[in-house]
Amino acid sequence: MTTPNDTNERKNILVKFFLIAFSITWLLQLPRVLADNQLAQVPEFLLGLSLIAPIGPFIAAFYLTSKAGGREVMKSLWKRGLDFTFEKKWLVIVFLVPVITSGLTILIINLLGGKILWEHQPLPLLLAVPIFIVIFLTQALPEEYGWRGFALDRLQSRWNALSASLILGFLWGLWHLPLHFMSGTTQEIIPVAEFILKQMVGAIFYTWIYNNTNRNVFLAILFHAIWNVFGGLIPYWVTSQGRWVNFGVELILALIIVAAYGAKTLARDKKLTA
């Protein structure tokens, strides 16, 4: 039975998590934001701190897990990112979702008379694999231990899976805010509101995969890295039309998933909401 104290404790730990995750990431990105916007003279060595900024959710997750449950619980969280016991069909799904959404985006843009500005492609095809490895280790891994490995379970203990996804997606999108003020980032081109909306819809896919694979963090990391690579290979986000077409495609697919699996758990196993 859930008591008011249990609810308050979960709420407090979530607040602490987001405060720590945001604070670490934004502080590490601040020198680059100041320099890129000519707001301050920043020593060169501080600019590189933005490269390790995704560590914020990771530190927040493991720090709070250690405080609440000690070393053994912290080890358990770590092992969930090394868990390969999921149904292997989900490996295919993790790859197919970006393929389908990207393919439909290209098709619809062409049908509407638009075009993909391939000259703005930030990721050469030949570098896709090494860039994937870099993204997997430096962005997807530290983020997903926080977003899905720590925050999502606690959000789902208070709200259904769909609501928890939308809340997490909103905060996840907001966490990227400094990137909108950095030169050369994807977010520099995308309006803040559009990016947050995309993250909210995207979070539904993550929850769907996560809840159907027994809270598997490895697949969340893999999905994150693959989706980012596809965004680099297919620069639909360079134009407003491309962004909204892609958003519409992802929204429709997300709504199909919600209809098929149910908003309560987004999973076949109806016992997953704890």
BALOBA-1460 file (C-alpha; in Angstrom, 3 decimals):
// residues 274
<rec num="1" residu="m" x="0.000" y="0.000" z="0.000"/>
<rec num="2" residu="t" x="1.343" y="3.420" z="-0.994"/>
<rec num="3" residu="t" x="1.370" y="5.944" z="1.856"/>
<rec num="4" residu="p" x="1.512" y="9.750" z="1.626"/>
<rec num="5" residu="n" x="5.087" y="9.558" z="2.935"/>
<rec num="6" residu="d" x="6.054" y="7.183" z="0.106"/>
<rec num="7" residu="t" x="4.529" y="9.549" z="-2.442"/>
<rec num="8" residu="n" x="6.300" y="12.572" z="-0.971"/>
<rec num="9" residu="e" x="9.604" y="10.701" z="-0.886"/>
<rec num="10" residu="r" x="9.323" y="9.747" z="-4.564"/>
<rec num="11" residu="k" x="8.353" y="13.320" z="-5.448"/>
<rec num="12" residu="n" x="11.302" y="14.735" z="-3.499"/>
<rec num="13" residu="i" x="13.825" y="12.379" z="-5.067"/>
<rec num="14" residu="l" x="12.541" y="13.256" z="-8.539"/>
<rec num="15" residu="v" x="12.893" y="16.956" z="-7.811"/>
<rec num="16" residu="k" x="16.436" y="16.354" z="-6.553"/>
<rec num="17" residu="f" x="17.246" y="14.291" z="-9.636"/>
<rec num="18" residu="f" x="16.164" y="16.952" z="-12.102"/>
<rec num="19" residu="l" x="17.822" y="19.754" z="-10.133"/>
<rec num="20" residu="i" x="21.148" y="17.902" z="-10.056"/>
<rec num="21" residu="a" x="20.938" y="16.757" z="-13.684"/>
<rec num="22" residu="f" x="20.051" y="20.227" z="-14.976"/>
<rec num="23" residu="s" x="22.588" y="22.022" z="-12.768"/>
<rec num="24" residu="i" x="25.555" y="19.866" z="-13.769"/>
<rec num="25" residu="t" x="24.757" y="19.912" z="-17.484"/>
<rec num="26" residu="w" x="23.935" y="23.599" z="-17.703"/>
<rec num="27" residu="l" x="27.001" y="24.633" z="-15.697"/>
<rec num="28" residu="l" x="29.248" y="22.589" z="-17.982"/>
<rec num="29" residu="q" x="27.622" y="24.192" z="-21.040"/>
<rec num="30" residu="l" x="27.638" y="27.747" z="-19.687"/>
<rec num="31" residu="p" x="31.181" y="28.674" z="-20.848"/>
<rec num="32" residu="r" x="30.363" y="27.654" z="-24.418"/>
<rec num="33" residu="v" x="27.058" y="29.555" z="-24.362"/>
<rec num="34" residu="l" x="28.788" y="32.690" z="-23.084"/>
<rec num="35" residu="a" x="31.566" y="32.442" z="-25.660"/>
<rec num="36" residu="d" x="29.353" y="31.629" z="-28.652"/>
<rec num="37" residu="n" x="27.074" y="34.575" z="-27.886"/>
<rec num="38" residu="q" x="29.991" y="36.933" z="-27.168"/>
<rec num="39" residu="l" x="28.772" y="37.536" z="-23.643"/>
<rec num="40" residu="a" x="32.121" y="36.957" z="-21.969"/>
<rec num="41" residu="q" x="35.753" y="36.141" z="-22.621"/>
<rec num="42" residu="v" x="36.083" y="32.452" z="-21.823"/>
<rec num="43" residu="p" x="39.387" y="30.557" z="-21.530"/>
<rec num="44" residu="e" x="39.750" y="28.008" z="-24.313"/>
<rec num="45" residu="f" x="40.077" y="25.039" z="-21.982"/>
<rec num="46" residu="l" x="36.621" y="25.694" z="-20.470"/>
<rec num="47" residu="l" x="34.865" y="25.414" z="-23.837"/>
<rec num="48" residu="g" x="35.515" y="21.679" z="-23.966"/>
<rec num="49" residu="l" x="33.432" y="21.134" z="-20.830"/>
<rec num="50" residu="s" x="30.298" y="21.123" z="-22.987"/>
<rec num="51" residu="l" x="31.449" y="17.798" z="-24.455"/>
<rec num="52" residu="i" x="30.961" y="16.056" z="-21.115"/>
<rec num="53" residu="a" x="27.733" y="17.895" z="-20.236"/>
<rec num="54" residu="p" x="25.497" y="14.821" z="-20.860"/>
<rec num="55" residu="i" x="27.017" y="13.331" z="-17.695"/>
<rec num="56" residu="g" x="24.513" y="15.335" z="-15.615"/>
<rec num="57" residu="p" x="21.643" y="12.784" z="-15.577"/>
<rec num="58" residu="f" x="24.141" y="9.953" z="-15.034"/>
<rec num="59" residu="i" x="25.680" y="11.561" z="-11.954"/>
<rec num="60" residu="a" x="22.268" y="12.500" z="-10.570"/>
<rec num="61" residu="a" x="20.942" y="8.949" z="-11.023"/>
<rec num="62" residu="f" x="23.869" y="7.151" z="-9.416"/>
<rec num="63" residu="y" x="24.343" y="9.665" z="-6.623"/>
<rec num="64" residu="l" x="20.707" y="9.471" z="-5.534"/>
<rec num="65" residu="t" x="20.575" y="5.703" z="-6.016"/>
<rec num="66" residu="s" x="23.634" y="5.298" z="-3.830"/>
<rec num="67" residu="k" x="22.188" y="7.546" z="-1.136"/>
<rec num="68" residu="a" x="18.850" y="5.747" z="-1.116"/>
<rec num="69" residu="g" x="19.967" y="2.134" z="-1.484"/>
<rec num="70" residu="g" x="23.726" y="1.888" z="-1.168"/>
<rec num="71" residu="r" x="26.302" y="0.173" z="-3.322"/>
<rec num="72" residu="e" x="24.271" y="-2.946" z="-4.152"/>
<rec num="73" residu="v" x="21.325" y="-0.985" z="-5.533"/>
<rec num="74" residu="m" x="23.754" y="1.196" z="-7.482"/>
<rec num="75" residu="k" x="25.310" y="-1.959" z="-8.975"/>
<rec num="76" residu="s" x="21.856" y="-3.182" z="-9.922"/>
<rec num="77" residu="l" x="21.178" y="0.042" z="-11.825"/>
<rec num="78" residu="w" x="24.510" y="-0.255" z="-13.633"/>
<rec num="79" residu="k" x="23.819" y="-3.863" z="-14.657"/>
<rec num="80" residu="r" x="20.528" y="-2.865" z="-16.283"/>
<rec num="81" residu="g" x="22.610" y="-1.111" z="-18.916"/>
<rec num="82" residu="l" x="24.432" y="-4.390" z="-19.581"/>
<rec num="83" residu="d" x="21.373" y="-6.624" z="-19.678"/>
<rec num="84" residu="f" x="21.048" y="-8.576" z="-22.942"/>
<rec num="85" residu="t" x="18.284" y="-10.974" z="-21.835"/>
<rec num="86" residu="f" x="15.465" y="-9.112" z="-23.603"/>
<rec num="87" residu="e" x="13.458" y="-10.619" z="-26.481"/>
<rec num="88" residu="k" x="15.663" y="-10.110" z="-29.509"/>
<rec num="89" residu="k" x="12.776" y="-8.834" z="-31.635"/>
<rec num="90" residu="w" x="13.219" y="-5.572" z="-29.760"/>
<rec num="91" residu="l" x="16.652" y="-5.145" z="-31.318"/>
<rec num="92" residu="v" x="14.906" y="-5.088" z="-34.689"/>
<rec num="93" residu="i" x="12.256" y="-2.681" z="-33.401"/>
<rec num="94" residu="v" x="14.884" y="-0.330" z="-31.978"/>
<rec num="95" residu="f" x="16.442" y="-0.127" z="-35.431"/>
<rec num="96" residu="l" x="13.216" y="-0.107" z="-37.442"/>
<rec num="97" residu="v" x="11.535" y="2.826" z="-35.676"/>
<rec num="98" residu="p" x="14.150" y="5.375" z="-36.871"/>
<rec num="99" residu="v" x="14.213" y="3.727" z="-40.323"/>
<rec num="100" residu="i" x="10.418" y="3.911" z="-40.692"/>
<rec num="101" residu="t" x="10.031" y="7.442" z="-39.344"/>
<rec num="102" residu="s" x="12.933" y="8.755" z="-41.428"/>
<rec num="103" residu="g" x="11.771" y="6.956" z="-44.566"/>
<rec num="104" residu="l" x="8.209" y="8.222" z="-44.254"/>
<rec num="105" residu="t" x="9.506" y="11.724" z="-43.585"/>
<rec num="106" residu="i" x="11.523" y="11.698" z="-46.826"/>
<rec num="107" residu="l" x="8.593" y="10.252" z="-48.794"/>
<rec num="108" residu="i" x="6.031" y="12.779" z="-47.527"/>
<rec num="109" residu="i" x="8.366" y="15.744" z="-48.014"/>
<rec num="110" residu="n" x="8.902" y="14.667" z="-51.626"/>
<rec num="111" residu="l" x="5.157" y="14.162" z="-52.164"/>
<rec num="112" residu="l" x="4.561" y="17.692" z="-50.859"/>
<rec num="113" residu="g" x="7.039" y="19.075" z="-53.366"/>
<rec num="114" residu="g" x="9.711" y="19.803" z="-50.798"/>
<rec num="115" residu="k" x="13.209" y="18.416" z="-50.553"/>
<rec num="116" residu="i" x="15.798" y="17.264" z="-48.075"/>
<rec num="117" residu="l" x="18.764" y="19.657" z="-48.010"/>
<rec num="118" residu="w" x="21.402" y="16.942" z="-48.183"/>
<rec num="119" residu="e" x="24.171" y="19.540" z="-48.476"/>
<rec num="120" residu="h" x="23.531" y="20.323" z="-44.798"/>
<rec num="121" residu="q" x="24.044" y="16.702" z="-43.759"/>
<rec num="122" residu="p" x="26.285" y="16.960" z="-40.657"/>
<rec num="123" residu="l" x="27.235" y="13.287" z="-40.606"/>
<rec num="124" residu="p" x="29.061" y="11.693" z="-43.572"/>
<rec num="125" residu="l" x="27.864" y="8.142" z="-44.204"/>
<rec num="126" residu="l" x="31.387" y="6.751" z="-43.929"/>
<rec num="127" residu="l" x="31.634" y="8.082" z="-40.380"/>
<rec num="128" residu="a" x="28.269" y="6.704" z="-39.245"/>
<rec num="129" residu="v" x="29.709" y="3.766" z="-37.286"/>
<rec num="130" residu="p" x="32.463" y="5.622" z="-35.375"/>
<rec num="131" residu="i" x="30.084" y="8.513" z="-34.666"/>
<rec num="132" residu="f" x="27.496" y="6.008" z="-33.450"/>
<rec num="133" residu="i" x="30.036" y="4.627" z="-30.962"/>
<rec num="134" residu="v" x="30.886" y="8.124" z="-29.743"/>
<rec num="135" residu="i" x="27.219" y="9.047" z="-29.335"/>
<rec num="136" residu="f" x="26.482" y="5.734" z="-27.610"/>
<rec num="137" residu="l" x="29.222" y="6.238" z="-25.006"/>
<rec num="138" residu="t" x="29.212" y="10.002" z="-24.463"/>
<rec num="139" residu="q" x="25.566" y="10.990" z="-24.936"/>
<rec num="140" residu="a" x="23.114" y="8.089" z="-24.986"/>
<rec num="141" residu="l" x="24.654" y="6.096" z="-22.124"/>
<rec num="142" residu="p" x="24.937" y="8.878" z="-19.525"/>
<rec num="143" residu="e" x="21.545" y="10.307" z="-20.457"/>
<rec num="144" residu="e" x="19.579" y="7.058" z="-20.454"/>
<rec num="145" residu="y" x="20.831" y="5.852" z="-17.089"/>
<rec num="146" residu="g" x="19.204" y="9.031" z="-15.818"/>
<rec num="147" residu="w" x="16.091" y="9.534" z="-17.939"/>
<rec num="148" residu="r" x="14.915" y="5.963" z="-18.252"/>
<rec num="149" residu="g" x="17.011" y="4.067" z="-15.681"/>
<rec num="150" residu="f" x="16.177" y="6.409" z="-12.812"/>
<rec num="151" residu="a" x="13.460" y="8.975" z="-13.565"/>
<rec num="152" residu="l" x="10.974" y="6.999" z="-15.649"/>
<rec num="153" residu="d" x="10.279" y="4.326" z="-13.019"/>
<rec num="154" residu="r" x="9.581" y="6.953" z="-10.392"/>
<rec num="155" residu="l" x="7.366" y="8.974" z="-12.708"/>
<rec num="156" residu="q" x="5.408" y="5.829" z="-13.566"/>
<rec num="157" residu="s" x="4.866" y="5.148" z="-9.883"/>
<rec num="158" residu="r" x="2.759" y="8.335" z="-9.794"/>
<rec num="159" residu="w" x="1.300" y="8.594" z="-13.302"/>
<rec num="160" residu="n" x="0.368" y="6.193" z="-16.065"/>
<rec num="161" residu="a" x="2.974" y="5.381" z="-18.700"/>
<rec num="162" residu="l" x="1.719" y="7.912" z="-21.241"/>
<rec num="163" residu="s" x="1.575" y="10.801" z="-18.767"/>
<rec num="164" residu="a" x="4.971" y="9.863" z="-17.322"/>
<rec num="165" residu="s" x="6.420" y="9.818" z="-20.843"/>
<rec num="166" residu="l" x="5.067" y="13.265" z="-21.682"/>
<rec num="167" residu="i" x="6.314" y="14.763" z="-18.409"/>
<rec num="168" residu="l" x="9.750" y="13.229" z="-18.847"/>
<rec num="169" residu="g" x="9.833" y="14.246" z="-22.508"/>
<rec num="170" residu="f" x="9.059" y="17.854" z="-21.609"/>
<rec num="171" residu="l" x="11.829" y="17.995" z="-18.997"/>
<rec num="172" residu="w" x="14.210" y="16.098" z="-21.266"/>
<rec num="173" residu="g" x="13.612" y="18.655" z="-24.010"/>
<rec num="174" residu="l" x="14.036" y="21.571" z="-21.613"/>
<rec num="175" residu="w" x="17.323" y="20.068" z="-20.377"/>
<rec num="176" residu="h" x="18.705" y="20.640" z="-23.906"/>
<rec num="177" residu="l" x="17.979" y="24.389" z="-23.706"/>
<rec num="178" residu="p" x="21.620" y="25.634" z="-23.701"/>
<rec num="179" residu="l" x="22.263" y="23.785" z="-26.974"/>
<rec num="180" residu="h" x="19.849" y="26.176" z="-28.695"/>
<rec num="181" residu="f" x="22.347" y="28.958" z="-27.965"/>
<rec num="182" residu="m" x="25.484" y="27.114" z="-29.139"/>
<rec num="183" residu="s" x="26.937" y="27.476" z="-32.615"/>
<rec num="184" residu="g" x="26.924" y="24.377" z="-34.782"/>
<rec num="185" residu="t" x="24.402" y="22.307" z="-32.830"/>
<rec num="186" residu="t" x="21.244" y="20.750" z="-34.243"/>
<rec num="187" residu="q" x="19.222" y="22.612" z="-31.634"/>
<rec num="188" residu="e" x="20.568" y="25.987" z="-32.824"/>
<rec num="189" residu="i" x="18.379" y="25.600" z="-35.922"/>
<rec num="190" residu="i" x="15.273" y="24.238" z="-34.178"/>
<rec num="191" residu="p" x="12.886" y="26.507" z="-32.207"/>
<rec num="192" residu="v" x="12.774" y="25.534" z="-28.525"/>
<rec num="193" residu="a" x="9.042" y="24.763" z="-28.487"/>
<rec num="194" residu="e" x="9.324" y="22.503" z="-31.537"/>
<rec num="195" residu="f" x="12.217" y="20.594" z="-30.013"/>
<rec num="196" residu="i" x="10.413" y="20.063" z="-26.706"/>
<rec num="197" residu="l" x="7.306" y="18.795" z="-28.509"/>
<rec num="198" residu="k" x="9.441" y="16.321" z="-30.452"/>
<rec num="199" residu="q" x="11.075" y="15.069" z="-27.248"/>
<rec num="200" residu="m" x="7.672" y="14.589" z="-25.633"/>
<rec num="201" residu="v" x="6.481" y="12.408" z="-28.512"/>
<rec num="202" residu="g" x="9.836" y="10.639" z="-28.708"/>
<rec num="203" residu="a" x="9.652" y="9.752" z="-25.022"/>
<rec num="204" residu="i" x="6.593" y="7.595" z="-25.756"/>
<rec num="205" residu="f" x="8.730" y="5.304" z="-27.928"/>
<rec num="206" residu="y" x="11.353" y="4.983" z="-25.207"/>
<rec num="207" residu="t" x="8.760" y="4.076" z="-22.570"/>
<rec num="208" residu="w" x="7.164" y="1.567" z="-24.922"/>
<rec num="209" residu="i" x="10.492" y="-0.182" z="-25.509"/>
<rec num="210" residu="y" x="11.553" y="0.102" z="-21.872"/>
<rec num="211" residu="n" x="8.321" y="-1.272" z="-20.398"/>
<rec num="212" residu="n" x="8.133" y="-4.167" z="-22.841"/>
<rec num="213" residu="t" x="11.697" y="-5.312" z="-22.141"/>
<rec num="214" residu="n" x="11.573" y="-5.503" z="-18.351"/>
<rec num="215" residu="r" x="13.002" y="-1.994" z="-17.842"/>
<rec num="216" residu="n" x="16.022" y="-2.611" z="-20.052"/>
<rec num="217" residu="v" x="18.377" y="0.371" z="-20.001"/>
<rec num="218" residu="f" x="20.728" y="-1.034" z="-22.650"/>
<rec num="219" residu="l" x="18.003" y="-0.902" z="-25.307"/>
<rec num="220" residu="a" x="17.134" y="2.672" z="-24.322"/>
<rec num="221" residu="i" x="20.800" y="3.611" z="-24.796"/>
<rec num="222" residu="l" x="20.970" y="1.801" z="-28.131"/>
<rec num="223" residu="f" x="17.723" y="3.382" z="-29.352"/>
<rec num="224" residu="h" x="18.956" y="6.842" z="-28.362"/>
<rec num="225" residu="a" x="22.235" y="6.409" z="-30.247"/>
<rec num="226" residu="i" x="20.611" y="4.977" z="-33.397"/>
<rec num="227" residu="w" x="17.970" y="7.702" z="-33.535"/>
<rec num="228" residu="n" x="20.604" y="10.428" z="-33.152"/>
<rec num="229" residu="v" x="22.678" y="8.923" z="-35.956"/>
<rec num="230" residu="f" x="19.662" y="8.875" z="-38.283"/>
<rec num="231" residu="g" x="19.081" y="12.535" z="-37.458"/>
<rec num="232" residu="g" x="22.645" y="13.204" z="-38.581"/>
<rec num="233" residu="l" x="22.317" y="11.176" z="-41.763"/>
<rec num="234" residu="i" x="18.985" y="12.688" z="-42.845"/>
<rec num="235" residu="p" x="18.872" y="16.463" z="-42.213"/>
<rec num="236" residu="y" x="15.089" y="16.840" z="-42.380"/>
<rec num="237" residu="w" x="15.319" y="19.161" z="-39.354"/>
<rec num="238" residu="v" x="17.058" y="21.907" z="-41.368"/>
<rec num="239" residu="t" x="13.701" y="23.159" z="-42.714"/>
<rec num="240" residu="s" x="10.446" y="23.948" z="-40.930"/>
<rec num="241" residu="q" x="8.565" y="21.682" z="-43.332"/>
<rec num="242" residu="g" x="10.934" y="18.805" z="-42.639"/>
<rec num="243" residu="r" x="10.639" y="19.185" z="-38.881"/>
<rec num="244" residu="w" x="6.841" y="19.293" z="-38.892"/>
<rec num="245" residu="v" x="6.481" y="16.395" z="-41.317"/>
<rec num="246" residu="n" x="8.784" y="14.297" z="-39.151"/>
<rec num="247" residu="f" x="6.900" y="15.358" z="-36.030"/>
<rec num="248" residu="g" x="3.602" y="14.364" z="-37.644"/>
<rec num="249" residu="v" x="4.972" y="10.959" z="-38.657"/>
<rec num="250" residu="e" x="6.296" y="10.270" z="-35.155"/>
<rec num="251" residu="l" x="3.077" y="11.513" z="-33.546"/>
<rec num="252" residu="i" x="0.903" y="9.211" z="-35.652"/>
<rec num="253" residu="l" x="3.133" y="6.212" z="-34.941"/>
<rec num="254" residu="a" x="3.144" y="7.069" z="-31.234"/>
<rec num="255" residu="l" x="-0.661" y="7.297" z="-31.200"/>
<rec num="256" residu="i" x="-0.854" y="3.873" z="-32.863"/>
<rec num="257" residu="i" x="1.382" y="2.459" z="-30.123"/>
<rec num="258" residu="v" x="-0.768" y="4.055" z="-27.407"/>
<rec num="259" residu="a" x="-3.930" y="2.660" z="-28.989"/>
<rec num="260" residu="a" x="-2.433" y="-0.813" z="-29.357"/>
<rec num="261" residu="y" x="-0.732" y="-1.105" z="-25.949"/>
<rec num="262" residu="g" x="-2.790" y="1.194" z="-23.749"/>
<rec num="263" residu="a" x="-1.877" y="4.466" z="-22.055"/>
<rec num="264" residu="k" x="-1.653" y="2.834" z="-18.625"/>
<rec num="265" residu="t" x="1.496" y="0.790" z="-19.255"/>
<rec num="266" residu="l" x="2.325" y="1.040" z="-22.995"/>
<rec num="267" residu="a" x="3.125" y="-2.654" z="-22.554"/>
<rec num="268" residu="r" x="1.616" y="-6.093" z="-22.967"/>
<rec num="269" residu="d" x="2.445" y="-6.863" z="-19.325"/>
<rec num="270" residu="k" x="-0.190" y="-4.898" z="-17.417"/>
<rec num="271" residu="k" x="1.685" y="-5.348" z="-14.118"/>
<rec num="272" residu="l" x="4.481" y="-2.995" z="-15.058"/>
<rec num="273" residu="t" x="3.085" y="0.121" z="-13.407"/>
<rec num="274" residu="a" x="4.478" y="0.110" z="-9.876"/>
